[in-house]
Amino acid sequence: MVRTYRPQSFQEALEIKKGAPVITIAGGTDLMVKRRRSTGLSPYFEVPAMFIAHLGEIKGVRFDGGNIRIGAACSFAVLLQNEATPPILKTAVSRIASPAVRNMGTIGGNICNASPAGDTLPVLYARDASVVLKSIDQERILKISEFITAPGETVLREDELLKEIVIPEKPFDVNFYRKVGTGMTNTISKITFTGIAEILNGMVKDIRITFGAVAPTVVRSRVNEERLIGHSGKEIEKMIPEISSLYSALINPIDDQRSNAFYRRSVSLRLLGHFLRALPGC
Ligand SMILES: Cc1cc2nc3c(=O)[nH]c(=O)nc-3n(C[C@H](O)[C@H](O)[C@H](O)COP(=O)(O)OP(=O)(O)OC[C@H]3O[C@@H](n4cnc5c(N)ncnc54)[C@H](O)[C@@H]3O)c2cc1C
């Protein structure tokens, strides 16, 4: 039988984490699949399990001094309803799974699961999101790109919990997100593409481009983005072949049961082209 904890506060959850090894369960939509056993047997946990999805302190979304703060246990359904959720994140979340999974699955679980196909991740990378990690003894704030190190791997310590996600509050004029899968939503992504841009006087003032599911972690290059800053849509249209080859060198897709590397590479670069052509003035 599995021993379980249901802390009454986030502080109590941290105390439990400090005391002994426990596995954290938020919505359980990844864990219950990973730990499933034969029909009739309950999922296997080698250490006690601690439930956190009910903790009100980590379930909200709010504006705070130039940032948007999203509690780690915020479900996808709540993110979709909240006015503080950035529109591009809402678009990505609306393409995740089915209503049942969106009611249970959390943004914190999507991040800590660190799947290359996690659908919120490319948006969070593009929006320069940070994660707030808490233990009883300290708080660490890391860029999401520093937090996720490899498929399924993060720098989360044994005594830590992800508390919240912080996204700088900044409007973008162009918000382009595409998920490519076998179906519209209830499907694991073959590819995701995110492109956002800020335009001033017909020129690109800021631009962010990310690719999901085509490398061990999300692909983003500030160097490549900076090549596009200061150019008009017309100029960028002419740069598409050059920019595409720069990104082609960065992405490293694989063949698996969902797709193959050739398809993933060619569709990713086409989506890049669509986004760049969608910039005003093209
Ligand atoms: C049918 C189905 C369809 C799906 N479709 C999609 C999809 O389209 N796109 C997509 O991206 N994902 C999809 N998923 C995967 C899953 O729903 C998401 O990754 C979801 O965000 C996981 O959140 P959770 O709260 O259920 O995580 P859990 O399963 O509870 O936890 C996942 C991992 O994160 C850790 N964790 C969770 N919260 C914290 C925290 N606050 N601090 C520290 N560690 C934490 C857990 O210990 C565990 O290791 C699907 C899953 C299913 C079953």
The ligand as an SDF file (V2000), in Angstrom:
LIG
                    3D

 53 58  0  0  0  0  0  0  0  0999 V2000
   -4.5990   11.5620  -22.4440 C   0  0  0  0  0  0  0  0  0  0  0  0
   -3.4820   12.5450  -22.2040 C   0  0  0  0  0  0  0  0  0  0  0  0
   -3.2730   13.5470  -23.1430 C   0  0  0  0  0  0  0  0  0  0  0  0
   -2.2450   14.4780  -22.9630 C   0  0  0  0  0  0  0  0  0  0  0  0
   -2.0690   15.4560  -23.9010 N   0  0  0  0  0  0  0  0  0  0  0  0
   -1.0820   16.3700  -23.7330 C   0  0  0  0  0  0  0  0  0  0  0  0
   -0.9020   17.4050  -24.6990 C   0  0  0  0  0  0  0  0  0  0  0  0
   -1.6310   17.5180  -25.6910 O   0  0  0  0  0  0  0  0  0  0  0  0
    0.1160   18.2810  -24.4870 N   0  0  0  0  0  0  0  0  0  0  0  0
    0.9300   18.2060  -23.3880 C   0  0  0  0  0  0  0  0  0  0  0  0
    1.8340   19.0450  -23.2510 O   0  0  0  0  0  0  0  0  0  0  0  0
    0.7690   17.2390  -22.4620 N   0  0  0  0  0  0  0  0  0  0  0  0
   -0.2120   16.3210  -22.6030 C   0  0  0  0  0  0  0  0  0  0  0  0
   -0.3770   15.3300  -21.6710 N   0  0  0  0  0  0  0  0  0  0  0  0
    0.5610   15.2400  -20.5490 C   0  0  0  0  0  0  0  0  0  0  0  0
    0.0850   15.9080  -19.2300 C   0  0  0  0  0  0  0  0  0  0  0  0
   -1.3130   16.0810  -19.1770 O   0  0  0  0  0  0  0  0  0  0  0  0
    0.7530   17.2480  -19.0140 C   0  0  0  0  0  0  0  0  0  0  0  0
    2.1620   17.1470  -19.0830 O   0  0  0  0  0  0  0  0  0  0  0  0
    0.3650   17.9190  -17.6800 C   0  0  0  0  0  0  0  0  0  0  0  0
    0.7640   19.2550  -17.6810 O   0  0  0  0  0  0  0  0  0  0  0  0
    0.9600   17.2300  -16.4620 C   0  0  0  0  0  0  0  0  0  0  0  0
    0.5050   17.9280  -15.3120 O   0  0  0  0  0  0  0  0  0  0  0  0
    0.0520   17.1540  -14.0080 P   0  0  0  0  0  0  0  0  0  0  0  0
   -0.3350   18.1620  -12.9980 O   0  0  0  0  0  0  0  0  0  0  0  0
   -0.9740   16.1190  -14.3210 O   0  0  0  0  0  0  0  0  0  0  0  0
    1.4410   16.4610  -13.6230 O   0  0  0  0  0  0  0  0  0  0  0  0
    1.7190   15.2000  -12.6710 P   0  0  0  0  0  0  0  0  0  0  0  0
    1.4710   13.9440  -13.4220 O   0  0  0  0  0  0  0  0  0  0  0  0
    1.0390   15.3720  -11.3630 O   0  0  0  0  0  0  0  0  0  0  0  0
    3.2820   15.4190  -12.4340 O   0  0  0  0  0  0  0  0  0  0  0  0
    4.2110   15.3680  -13.5160 C   0  0  0  0  0  0  0  0  0  0  0  0
    5.6290   15.5210  -12.9440 C   0  0  0  0  0  0  0  0  0  0  0  0
    5.8130   16.8100  -12.3920 O   0  0  0  0  0  0  0  0  0  0  0  0
    6.1250   16.7600  -10.9970 C   0  0  0  0  0  0  0  0  0  0  0  0
    5.4530   17.9210  -10.3980 N   0  0  0  0  0  0  0  0  0  0  0  0
    4.1920   18.3470  -10.6430 C   0  0  0  0  0  0  0  0  0  0  0  0
    3.9730   19.5190  -10.0190 N   0  0  0  0  0  0  0  0  0  0  0  0
    5.1190   19.8270   -9.3410 C   0  0  0  0  0  0  0  0  0  0  0  0
    5.5180   20.9190   -8.5080 C   0  0  0  0  0  0  0  0  0  0  0  0
    4.7060   21.9670   -8.2520 N   0  0  0  0  0  0  0  0  0  0  0  0
    6.7670   20.9160   -7.9910 N   0  0  0  0  0  0  0  0  0  0  0  0
    7.6110   19.8930   -8.2610 C   0  0  0  0  0  0  0  0  0  0  0  0
    7.3050   18.8350   -9.0390 N   0  0  0  0  0  0  0  0  0  0  0  0
    6.0590   18.8140   -9.5860 C   0  0  0  0  0  0  0  0  0  0  0  0
    5.6370   15.3920  -10.5450 C   0  0  0  0  0  0  0  0  0  0  0  0
    6.3390   14.9280   -9.4180 O   0  0  0  0  0  0  0  0  0  0  0  0
    5.9070   14.5640  -11.7910 C   0  0  0  0  0  0  0  0  0  0  0  0
    7.2730   14.2040  -11.8390 O   0  0  0  0  0  0  0  0  0  0  0  0
   -1.4100   14.3810  -21.8140 C   0  0  0  0  0  0  0  0  0  0  0  0
   -1.6310   13.3810  -20.8600 C   0  0  0  0  0  0  0  0  0  0  0  0
   -2.6720   12.4670  -21.0460 C   0  0  0  0  0  0  0  0  0  0  0  0
   -2.9030   11.4050  -20.0040 C   0  0  0  0  0  0  0  0  0  0  0  0
  1  2  1  0
  2  3  1  0
  2 52  2  0
  3  4  2  0
  4  5  1  0
  4 50  1  0
  5  6  2  0
  6  7  1  0
  6 13  1  0
  7  8  2  0
  7  9  1  0
  9 10  1  0
 10 11  2  0
 10 12  1  0
 12 13  2  0
 13 14  1  0
 14 15  1  0
 14 50  1  0
 15 16  1  0
 16 17  1  0
 16 18  1  0
 18 19  1  0
 18 20  1  0
 20 21  1  0
 20 22  1  0
 22 23  1  0
 23 24  1  0
 24 25  2  0
 24 26  1  0
 24 27  1  0
 27 28  1  0
 28 29  2  0
 28 30  1  0
 28 31  1  0
 31 32  1  0
 32 33  1  0
 33 34  1  0
 33 48  1  0
 34 35  1  0
 35 36  1  0
 35 46  1  0
 36 37  1  0
 36 45  1  0
 37 38  2  0
 38 39  1  0
 39 40  1  0
 39 45  2  0
 40 41  1  0
 40 42  2  0
 42 43  1  0
 43 44  2  0
 44 45  1  0
 46 47  1  0
 46 48  1  0
 48 49  1  0
 50 51  2  0
 51 52  1  0
 52 53  1  0
M  END
$$$$
